[in-house]
Amino acid sequence: MSKSADHSAHDAHAHDAPAAEEDPVESIISIIPIVVPLAGAVLMFLLAFIAVTMA
């Protein structure tokens, strides 16, 4: 095998690899608008519960 054949075969595999991977940040971004308000609601409930308990 010649060096140019090895080089072109390597480039083809290297080019396919990133396209197959999915970015972990891209998979999380879609659920952020649901998770952040829920976390805020839980935090407000806990703070209100603590305030009522201490009063």
Secondary structure, 3 states (H helix, E strand, C coil): CCHHHHHHHHHHHHHHHHHHCCCHHHHHHCCHHHHHHHHHHHHHHHHHHHHHHHC
